[in-house]
Amino acid sequence: MFRILIVDDDPTFCLMLKAFLENNDFYVKEVFSAESGIKALGQDTFDLVLSDFRLPDKDGIQLLLEIRKQWPGLPVILMTRYAEIRTAVNAIKLGAFEYVPKPVNPDELLLTIRKAIELNTHPEPVKTIAPHLSTSHAHFKYIHGVSPASVKVDQYITLVAPTDMSIIIQGESGTGKEYIARMIHQQSNRHNKPFVAVDCGALSSELAVSELFGHVKGSFTDASSDKEGQFQTANGGTLFLDEIGNLSYEIQLKLLRATQERKIRRIGSNKDIEIDVRILAATNEDLSLAVQKGAFREDLFHRLNEFRINVPPLRNRKEDIPLFTEHFLRAANTDLRKSIKGIDDKVNESFRHYSWPGNIREFRNVIRRAVLLAASDMITIEQLPQEILEPERIEKFFDISESTDLKSMAEKNERAMIMNTLNKVHYNKSKAARLLNIDRKTLYNKMRQYSIDG
């Protein structure tokens, strides 16, 4: 019988959830605070933690980080009535298995719990690609490519990881920059300390200061309690700043001070807090050109650019496609409960001739879609999206050399226009938004509206 620990300060909800899970053959223990949860984990053995995000003594992220530190293999599912995309993404990046909104759907929650326990107790076999696979924790897998470009990246990772140098990881969107950052962290002397990832592209100027450096209660209208910034959360470990080029000039100055002096100050506080954090920054644009244009501080650039890793796009390392095919096929089979054995020769040929503007992220999505649609045990060209089968015709039909003002486009063409623009700029959302004459927030909303991955 699998054992679940529920951490939630709502006794009525705990009672209902406990009864439901016990009826489905789980042993369940409920506690009502983060500290009680940590104590229970120290006294007993559990297969999964199901925690509310809002707890009286800590939030779910803080509890998650403590569990990751003391029980690194234990799956954690977070629940909350305050569902926010940014919080959800942050939770997953920090190691949560899943993030579910309240009120929970019992059947969906049950499926998620069973999947988490199954993957934790029966990890998927990796024999067929063992020479190319490294696992740093239960849900992080990095595929070592065999192409010359990929081998060079691996050599750089091995060389620079044991140092404390700040690194800029530069590459198109979807090339796996965060995976490289995680590999650097896992091979560093900080591997047993937190790895905290922040998507700078999703932060407004107002949110960025609080998110990075924290605030004290009452420092502004919505500051109802003290907040620990991501620099403090990552203290002793690694802070990964994705899309760093999107930070405002003001935030860049504060970041420079933090990296130079190894001190931060929360909003509303007059006390400095010492921090020891290694910075890994990712960008899909050339920051040296941004410096020349005055869009990025030169002093911060040189502070971060102690070492640079250029991540090649998938179109320049097609020797790696068979590895990605095997890995993503196996993962999709597990997630979608299918048993697809492989791809036929025509699919393989299409993969080799396509330019993959969305890189590895796009490749993963294509494999998942094909696995879902496949009617036999092999993927055929019938399961491939049209842009892979006829890339030249799609590009010609939606040529963005003319006006790309999205406001003048009819809604029926909007999704195609966004997709083609993203492909043209290799999923650089800032450039795409400028071409489409909209802001980044509107672009993100449109991408969610039309179910565009990116």
C-alpha positions as CSV (number, residue, x, y, z in Angstrom):
1,M,0.0,0.0,0.0
2,F,1.5,3.3,-1.1
3,R,1.7,6.1,1.5
4,I,0.7,9.7,1.0
5,L,1.3,12.7,3.2
6,I,-1.2,15.6,2.8
7,V,0.0,19.0,4.0
8,D,-3.0,21.5,4.1
9,D,-4.3,23.9,6.7
10,D,-8.0,23.2,5.8
11,P,-9.1,20.3,8.0
12,T,-12.4,19.8,6.1
13,F,-10.6,19.5,2.8
14,C,-8.0,17.2,4.3
15,L,-10.7,14.9,5.7
16,M,-12.5,14.7,2.4
17,L,-9.3,14.1,0.4
18,K,-8.1,11.5,2.9
19,A,-11.4,9.5,2.6
20,F,-11.2,9.6,-1.2
21,L,-7.6,8.4,-1.3
22,E,-8.2,5.7,1.4
23,N,-11.1,4.4,-0.7
24,N,-8.6,4.0,-3.5
25,D,-6.2,1.9,-1.4
26,F,-3.7,4.5,-0.2
27,Y,-2.5,5.0,3.3
28,V,-2.9,8.7,4.1
29,K,-1.6,10.9,6.9
30,E,-2.6,14.6,7.1
31,V,-0.8,17.5,8.8
32,F,-1.7,21.2,8.8
33,S,1.6,23.1,8.4
34,A,4.9,22.9,6.6
35,E,6.8,22.3,9.8
36,S,4.5,19.4,10.7
37,G,5.1,18.0,7.3
38,I,8.8,18.1,7.6
39,K,8.5,16.5,11.1
40,A,6.2,13.7,9.7
41,L,8.7,13.0,6.9
42,G,11.5,12.6,9.4
43,Q,9.4,10.1,11.5
44,D,7.9,8.0,8.8
45,T,8.3,6.9,5.1
46,F,6.0,8.2,2.4
47,D,5.8,7.7,-1.4
48,L,4.4,11.1,-2.2
49,V,3.6,14.5,-0.7
50,L,0.4,16.4,-1.6
51,S,0.8,20.0,-0.4
52,D,-1.3,23.1,-0.5
53,F,0.6,26.2,-1.8
54,R,-0.7,28.6,0.9
55,L,0.4,27.3,4.4
56,P,0.3,29.2,7.7
57,D,4.1,29.0,8.3
58,K,5.7,28.6,4.8
59,D,4.5,28.6,1.2
60,G,4.5,25.4,-0.9
61,I,7.7,26.5,-2.8
62,Q,9.7,26.7,0.5
63,L,8.4,23.3,1.6
64,L,9.2,21.9,-1.8
65,L,12.8,23.1,-1.6
66,E,13.2,21.6,1.9
67,I,11.9,18.3,0.7
68,R,14.2,18.4,-2.4
69,K,17.1,19.0,0.0
70,Q,16.4,16.3,2.5
71,W,14.4,13.7,0.4
72,P,15.5,14.4,-3.2
73,G,13.7,11.5,-4.8
74,L,10.3,12.1,-3.1
75,P,7.6,13.3,-5.6
76,V,5.7,16.5,-4.6
77,I,2.4,17.7,-6.0
78,L,1.3,21.2,-5.2
79,M,-2.3,22.4,-4.9
80,T,-3.6,26.0,-4.7
81,R,-6.7,28.1,-5.2
82,Y,-4.3,30.9,-6.4
83,A,-3.4,29.3,-9.7
84,E,-0.8,31.4,-11.5
85,I,1.1,30.4,-14.6
86,R,4.3,31.9,-13.3
87,T,4.1,30.2,-9.9
88,A,3.2,26.9,-11.6
89,V,6.2,27.1,-14.0
90,N,8.5,28.0,-11.1
91,A,7.2,25.0,-9.0
92,I,7.9,22.6,-11.9
93,K,11.3,24.1,-12.5
94,L,12.2,23.7,-8.8
95,G,11.3,20.0,-8.9
96,A,7.5,19.6,-8.3
97,F,6.1,16.7,-10.1
98,E,2.8,18.6,-10.9
99,Y,0.8,21.6,-9.9
100,V,-3.0,21.3,-9.7
101,P,-5.5,24.1,-9.0
102,K,-8.2,23.9,-6.4
103,P,-11.0,22.8,-6.4
104,V,-9.3,19.6,-7.4
105,N,-10.9,17.1,-9.8
106,P,-10.6,13.9,-7.8
107,D,-10.2,11.6,-10.8
108,E,-7.6,13.7,-12.4
109,L,-5.7,14.1,-9.1
110,L,-5.8,10.3,-8.7
111,L,-4.3,9.8,-12.1
112,T,-1.5,12.3,-11.4
113,I,-0.8,10.7,-8.0
114,R,-0.5,7.2,-9.6
115,K,1.7,8.5,-12.4
116,A,4.0,10.2,-10.0
117,I,4.4,7.1,-7.8
118,E,4.7,4.8,-10.8
119,L,7.5,6.9,-12.3
120,N,9.2,7.1,-8.9
121,T,9.0,3.4,-8.0
122,H,9.4,2.0,-11.6
123,P,11.6,4.5,-13.5
124,E,11.5,4.1,-17.2
125,P,14.4,1.9,-18.6
126,V,17.2,3.7,-20.2
127,K,19.3,0.8,-21.5
128,T,18.9,1.7,-25.2
129,I,20.4,5.2,-24.8
130,A,22.4,4.8,-21.6
131,P,25.6,6.1,-23.2
132,H,23.8,9.4,-24.0
133,L,21.8,10.0,-20.9
134,S,22.5,11.6,-17.6
135,T,20.0,11.9,-14.7
136,S,20.5,14.5,-12.0
137,H,17.2,13.9,-10.2
138,A,14.0,12.0,-10.8
139,H,12.6,14.3,-13.5
140,F,15.7,15.8,-15.2
141,K,17.3,14.0,-18.1
142,Y,19.9,15.4,-20.4
143,I,20.7,13.8,-23.7
144,H,24.3,13.9,-24.8
145,G,24.4,14.4,-28.5
146,V,26.9,12.7,-30.9
147,S,27.2,15.5,-33.4
148,P,30.5,17.5,-33.3
149,A,28.6,20.6,-32.1
150,S,27.0,18.7,-29.2
151,V,30.2,17.1,-28.2
152,K,31.8,20.5,-28.0
153,V,29.0,21.8,-25.7
154,D,29.5,18.7,-23.4
155,Q,33.3,19.4,-23.3
156,Y,32.6,23.0,-22.2
157,I,30.2,21.9,-19.5
158,T,32.7,19.5,-18.1
159,L,35.4,22.1,-18.2
160,V,33.5,25.0,-16.6
161,A,31.1,23.3,-14.2
162,P,33.6,22.7,-11.3
163,T,34.5,26.5,-11.3
164,D,32.4,29.3,-9.9
165,M,32.5,31.3,-13.1
166,S,29.4,33.1,-14.3
167,I,28.3,31.8,-17.6
168,I,26.2,33.1,-20.5
169,I,24.4,30.3,-22.3
170,Q,23.4,31.6,-25.8
171,G,21.1,29.9,-28.2
172,E,17.8,30.0,-30.0
173,S,14.6,29.3,-28.1
174,G,14.0,25.6,-27.6
175,T,17.6,24.5,-27.9
176,G,17.8,23.3,-24.3
177,K,19.6,26.1,-22.5
178,E,18.0,25.3,-19.1
179,Y,19.0,21.7,-19.4
180,I,22.6,22.8,-20.0
181,A,22.4,25.1,-16.9
182,R,21.1,22.2,-14.8
183,M,24.0,19.9,-16.1
184,I,26.5,22.6,-15.0
185,H,24.9,22.8,-11.6
186,Q,24.8,19.0,-11.2
187,Q,28.5,18.8,-12.1
188,S,29.5,21.7,-9.8
189,N,30.5,21.8,-6.1
190,R,27.1,23.3,-5.5
191,H,25.1,20.2,-6.7
192,N,23.7,19.6,-3.2
193,K,22.4,23.1,-3.0
194,P,19.3,24.7,-4.7
195,F,19.0,25.3,-8.4
196,V,16.6,28.1,-9.0
197,A,15.3,29.1,-12.4
198,V,13.7,32.4,-13.1
199,D,12.0,33.3,-16.5
200,C,13.0,37.0,-16.8
201,G,10.8,37.2,-19.9
202,A,7.7,36.6,-17.9
203,L,8.5,39.3,-15.3
204,S,7.3,42.9,-15.5
205,S,9.6,45.6,-14.2
206,E,7.4,45.9,-11.1
207,L,7.5,42.2,-10.3
208,A,11.2,41.6,-11.1
209,V,12.6,43.4,-8.1
210,S,10.3,41.6,-5.7
211,E,10.8,38.3,-7.4
212,L,14.6,38.5,-7.5
213,F,15.4,40.3,-4.2
214,G,12.2,39.9,-2.1
215,H,10.3,42.5,0.0
216,V,9.2,43.2,3.5
217,K,5.7,43.3,4.7
218,G,4.0,46.7,4.1
219,S,6.7,47.9,1.6
220,F,3.9,48.4,-1.0
221,T,0.2,47.9,-1.3
222,D,0.1,44.2,-2.0
223,A,3.0,43.3,0.3
224,S,0.9,41.5,3.0
225,S,3.8,39.4,4.3
226,D,7.6,39.2,4.0
227,K,8.8,37.6,0.8
228,E,12.1,35.9,0.2
229,G,13.6,36.7,-3.2
230,Q,15.0,34.1,-5.6
231,F,18.6,35.2,-4.7
232,Q,17.9,34.1,-1.1
233,T,16.2,30.9,-2.2
234,A,19.2,30.0,-4.3
235,N,21.7,30.9,-1.6
236,G,24.7,28.5,-1.7
237,G,23.5,27.2,-5.1
238,T,22.9,28.3,-8.6
239,L,20.5,31.0,-9.9
240,F,19.5,30.5,-13.6
241,L,18.3,33.7,-15.2
242,D,16.5,32.8,-18.5
243,E,16.0,35.4,-21.2
244,I,18.1,37.9,-19.2
245,G,18.1,40.4,-22.0
246,N,14.5,41.2,-21.2
247,L,15.3,42.8,-17.8
248,S,14.9,46.5,-17.7
249,Y,18.0,48.8,-17.3
250,E,17.0,49.5,-13.7
251,I,16.9,45.8,-12.8
252,Q,20.2,45.3,-14.6
253,L,21.8,47.8,-12.3
254,K,20.4,46.1,-9.2
255,L,21.6,42.7,-10.6
256,L,25.1,44.2,-11.2
257,R,25.3,45.3,-7.5
258,A,24.2,41.9,-6.3
259,T,26.9,40.1,-8.4
260,Q,29.6,42.6,-7.5
261,E,29.0,43.0,-3.8
262,R,27.4,39.6,-3.1
263,K,24.7,41.4,-1.2
264,I,21.0,42.1,-1.8
265,R,18.4,44.3,-0.2
266,R,14.7,43.5,0.0
267,I,12.2,46.2,-1.1
268,G,11.3,48.3,2.0
269,S,14.3,47.1,4.0
270,N,17.4,49.1,5.1
271,K,19.5,45.9,5.8
272,D,21.8,44.2,3.3
273,I,21.7,40.4,3.1
274,E,24.8,38.5,2.1
275,I,24.4,35.9,-0.6
276,D,26.6,33.3,-2.2
277,V,25.1,32.5,-5.6
278,R,26.5,31.3,-8.9
279,I,24.8,33.1,-11.8
280,L,24.0,31.3,-15.1
281,A,22.3,33.5,-17.6
282,A,20.6,32.4,-20.8
283,T,19.7,34.5,-23.8
284,N,18.4,33.9,-27.4
285,E,20.0,37.1,-28.6
286,D,23.5,38.3,-28.9
287,L,24.0,40.3,-25.7
288,S,27.2,41.9,-27.1
289,L,25.1,43.5,-29.9
290,A,22.5,44.5,-27.3
291,V,25.4,46.3,-25.5
292,Q,26.3,48.1,-28.7
293,K,22.7,49.3,-29.1
294,G,22.5,50.4,-25.5
295,A,19.8,47.9,-24.6
296,F,22.0,46.0,-22.1
297,R,24.5,47.3,-19.6
298,E,28.1,46.7,-20.7
299,D,29.4,46.4,-17.1
300,L,26.8,43.7,-16.3
301,F,27.6,41.9,-19.6
302,H,31.3,41.6,-18.7
303,R,30.4,40.5,-15.2
304,L,28.3,37.7,-16.5
305,N,30.4,36.8,-19.5
306,E,33.2,35.1,-17.7
307,F,32.5,32.1,-20.0
308,R,30.1,31.7,-22.8
309,I,28.5,28.5,-24.3
310,N,26.9,28.8,-27.7
311,V,24.1,26.2,-28.0
312,P,23.7,25.1,-31.6
313,P,20.2,24.9,-33.2
314,L,18.9,21.5,-34.1
315,R,19.2,22.1,-37.8
316,N,23.0,22.2,-37.3
317,R,23.2,18.9,-35.4
318,K,20.9,16.6,-37.2
319,E,23.1,13.6,-36.3
320,D,21.4,13.9,-32.9
321,I,17.8,13.5,-34.2
322,P,17.8,9.6,-33.8
323,L,18.7,10.1,-30.1
324,F,15.9,12.6,-29.6
325,T,13.5,10.5,-31.5
326,E,14.1,7.5,-29.3
327,H,14.0,9.5,-26.0
328,F,10.9,11.5,-26.8
329,L,9.1,8.5,-28.3
330,R,9.7,6.5,-25.1
331,A,8.6,9.5,-22.9
332,A,5.4,10.0,-25.0
333,N,4.6,6.3,-24.9
334,T,4.7,6.5,-21.1
335,D,2.7,9.7,-20.8
336,L,0.1,8.8,-23.3
337,R,-0.1,5.1,-22.5
338,K,0.8,4.0,-26.0
339,S,3.3,1.5,-27.4
340,I,4.7,3.0,-30.6
341,K,7.8,1.2,-31.7
342,G,9.4,3.7,-34.0
343,I,9.2,5.9,-37.1
344,D,9.2,4.8,-40.8
345,D,11.8,5.9,-43.4
346,K,9.7,8.7,-44.9
347,V,9.2,10.3,-41.4
348,N,13.0,10.0,-40.8
349,E,13.6,11.7,-44.2
350,S,11.2,14.5,-43.4
351,F,12.9,15.1,-40.0
352,R,16.3,15.4,-41.7
353,H,15.1,17.9,-44.3
354,Y,13.1,20.1,-42.0
355,S,14.7,23.2,-40.5
356,W,13.2,22.9,-37.0
357,P,12.8,26.6,-36.1
358,G,11.4,25.7,-32.7
359,N,14.4,23.3,-32.1
360,I,14.3,20.5,-29.5
361,R,11.0,21.8,-28.0
362,E,9.3,21.7,-31.4
363,F,10.7,18.2,-32.0
364,R,9.4,16.9,-28.7
365,N,5.9,18.3,-29.5
366,V,5.9,16.8,-33.0
367,I,6.8,13.4,-31.5
368,R,4.1,13.6,-28.8
369,R,1.4,14.7,-31.4
370,A,2.4,11.8,-33.7
371,V,2.3,9.2,-30.9
372,L,-1.2,10.4,-30.0
373,L,-2.4,10.2,-33.6
374,A,-0.7,7.0,-34.6
375,A,-3.1,4.2,-35.4
376,S,-0.5,1.4,-35.7
377,D,2.8,0.7,-33.9
378,M,4.8,3.0,-36.2
379,I,4.7,6.7,-36.9
380,T,4.0,7.6,-40.5
381,I,3.9,10.9,-42.4
382,E,0.2,11.0,-41.9
383,Q,0.8,11.9,-38.3
384,L,3.2,14.8,-39.1
385,P,2.0,18.5,-39.2
386,Q,1.8,20.2,-42.5
387,E,4.7,22.6,-41.9
388,I,7.1,19.7,-41.8
389,L,5.7,18.0,-45.0
390,E,5.5,21.3,-47.0
391,P,7.7,23.9,-45.3
392,E,8.4,25.9,-48.5
393,R,4.7,26.2,-49.4
394,I,3.8,27.3,-45.8
395,E,6.5,29.9,-45.7
396,K,5.5,31.3,-49.1
397,F,1.8,31.5,-48.3
398,F,2.5,33.5,-45.0
399,D,5.4,35.7,-46.2
400,I,6.1,38.2,-43.5
401,S,8.3,40.4,-45.7
402,E,5.2,42.6,-46.1
403,S,3.4,44.3,-43.3
404,T,3.1,42.2,-40.1
405,D,0.8,44.4,-38.1
406,L,-1.3,41.8,-36.3
407,K,-4.0,44.3,-35.6
408,S,-4.9,44.4,-39.3
409,M,-5.1,40.6,-39.7
410,A,-8.4,38.7,-39.8
411,E,-8.7,36.3,-36.9
412,K,-8.8,33.3,-39.1
413,N,-5.2,34.0,-40.2
414,E,-4.0,35.1,-36.8
415,R,-2.7,31.7,-35.6
416,A,-0.9,31.0,-38.8
417,M,0.7,34.5,-38.8
418,I,1.9,34.0,-35.3
419,M,3.3,30.6,-36.0
420,N,5.1,31.7,-39.1
421,T,6.6,34.8,-37.4
422,L,7.8,32.7,-34.5
423,N,9.4,30.3,-36.9
424,K,11.1,33.1,-38.8
425,V,12.7,34.5,-35.7
426,H,13.4,31.1,-34.2
427,Y,10.9,31.6,-31.4
428,N,12.5,34.7,-30.1
429,K,9.4,36.2,-28.5
430,S,10.7,39.7,-28.2
431,K,11.5,39.9,-31.9
432,A,8.2,38.2,-32.8
433,A,6.2,40.7,-30.7
434,R,8.0,43.6,-32.4
435,L,7.3,42.2,-35.9
436,L,3.7,41.6,-35.0
437,N,3.3,45.1,-33.6
438,I,2.1,43.8,-30.2
439,D,3.7,43.6,-26.7
440,R,5.1,40.4,-25.3
441,K,2.2,40.0,-22.9
442,T,-0.3,40.0,-25.7
443,L,1.9,37.6,-27.7
444,Y,1.9,35.2,-24.7
445,N,-1.9,35.5,-24.4
446,K,-2.3,34.8,-28.1
447,M,0.0,31.8,-27.9
448,R,-2.1,30.4,-25.0
449,Q,-5.4,31.2,-26.9
450,Y,-4.2,29.2,-30.0
451,S,-2.4,26.5,-28.0
452,I,1.0,27.4,-29.5
453,D,3.9,25.8,-27.6
454,G,7.0,27.9,-27.2
